Amino acid sequence: MGASTSRAEEWQAASADTPRRISKSGYDITPLTPEQREAAAAPLTDFQRAVTLKARGRPGLRGRPCAPHAQGVYVSAVGRLPLFSSEAKYDSGPGWPSFFAPIDPEHVGGDQDTSIPFMPRVEVVDARSGAHLGHVFDDGPRPTGKRYCMNAAALRFIPEGEPMPEESQPVKQ
């Protein structure tokens, strides 16, 4: 991201008295405390932590394949929120997993990223952990016209038919 500071690096943690926030689709999107965020990132590789917590990217076509044709759900590697369905995934060309819409818009946040003057874009972060996921552009396909260009290192794929991890399930009422 160049010299500018990423939203992932400026992330505002929750405190013990932060009210619980539930998304319209029923998931807990309350920001993690610093301790929770650190524990959630602990099992990740050094590279995944650099991508998600420091917004360090990787060149396209250089990462591991991100379940190119499998059906399932992509969750945040840090916050574990369900982010994208394979039904919204498409090949945008540059080599990053691309989606035209998130599962729930409340599961992602974003701020204008001006680190590259000739390339207006919005940094996309996980609403629960503040982890950097990638960027969104206004040159995607129908029906949204959006291209959510994500870092494979920031995602975990859960194949259709496999149980979702507990932290990736909706809140029980």
N, C-alpha and C positions, 0 to 999 in steps of 0.2 A: 504494500500500500504506500510505499514511498515514505516521506518524512511526516505525513499527516498522522494523527492519532486515530486509531480505529475505535468504533463504538464498543467492540469487544474489550478493548483495553480500558475504556472509560466507564464500563458497566457499573451500574449502581446496585449494590447488593441489598438484600432484604435485611431487616433487623428482626429481633425476636418479636417485636410488636407490629410487624407489617401485616395488614389484613390479608386474608387468603383471597386469591383471585381465581375464579373458575371461568374457562372459556365457554362460549355458547355451545360448543360441542361436548362440554362436560369434563375438560381436563384442567388439572391444577396448573396455572401459569404464574403462581406467586414466585417472584424472584428468589433464587436460592441465596442462602447466607454465604459468606466467603468460605466457611468451613465445608458447607454442603457442595459448593462449586468445586473446591479443591478435591474433595473425596470423589465426586463424579468424574473428574478429569484424571484421577490417579491411574486407572487401568489403561489409559490411552498411551500410544507411543509418543516419544519426544516430538516426532513430526506432527502427529495429530494435535498435541497440545500447542505447538507453535502455530498451526493453522487456526485452531478454534479460539485460543486465548490471546494470541498476539496478531492475528489476522495475516499470517504469512501465507502466501499463496504458493501455487506450484504451476509450472507451465502445463497447458492443455496437452492431452494425449500422453502424459507421463505418469499418471497415477494408476492404481489398480482399477480394473473394470468395475463398474458399479451396477452389477446385476443387469446387463444390457437388455435382456428380453424377458426376464422373470417377472411374475406378478407378485405384488406385495406392497409393503409400506416402508418408507424411508423415515427413520427417526433420527433425532439429533444425537450425535455421539456423546455429547456432554449432558444436556438436559433431558434426553430421552423422550421429548415430545414427538408425537407423530407429526411429520412435516409435509410429506408428499406421497401421493399414491403413484404406483407404476402406471396407472391409467392416464396421468397427466405428464408422463415422461416422454421426451422426444429427442431425436438427434439434431442438435443445433449446429453441429460442425466443429466447434473449437476444441472438443475433447473433454469438456466438463459435463457431468450429469446435468441435464436441463429439463425444466418443468414449466408448464404454462400457468399453474396455479397451485397454491398450498392447499392442504386438506382443510385447514381452518386459518383464515387470515390473522386471527388473534395469536396463533402459535409462532408467528414471525414478526419481527420489528425491523425498522429500517431508518437510516439517516442518509442524507445526501453525502456522497463521497466525491470530493473534488481533488483527490490526490493526482489524477491524470487530467490536466486541463482540457484536452480535446475529447474526453470520453465521459460525458455525464452518466452517472450511475448511482444506484442506491445500495449501500451495504446492507445485507440481510443478516439478522442475528436471531438466535433462538430466544423466544420471549421468556423462558424460564431461567436459563443460565447466562444469557447474554453472549453465548459463544458465536463467533464469526462463522457463517455458513457459506457465504459467497456474495453475489451481487444480483440485482434485478435490473433488466433493461426493457425499454419499450419497443422492442423489435421482434417480439415473439409471435407465435401463430394464434389463430382463433381458438377458442372464443374470447380470450383475455387480451391478446396482443402483448403479453408479458413473456419475458425469458428469464426465469430464475436459474441462473448459472451457478451451480453449487460446487463446492470442493468435496470430492469423494471422501477425503479424510475426515470431514465434518459430519458424515452420515453413517448410519448403520442400517443395513437392509434386513427386514424381517419378511421372509418369504410367506406368501399366502398359504394358509393352513397351519403355519407354525404359531404357537401361542405368543402373544405379545408379552414382553417382560412386564412385571408388576408396575414399574415406574412409567411405563408407556401406555397404561390403561386409564380409562376415564375414572373420575372420582366416584366412589360408591356412595349413593345417597342414603 
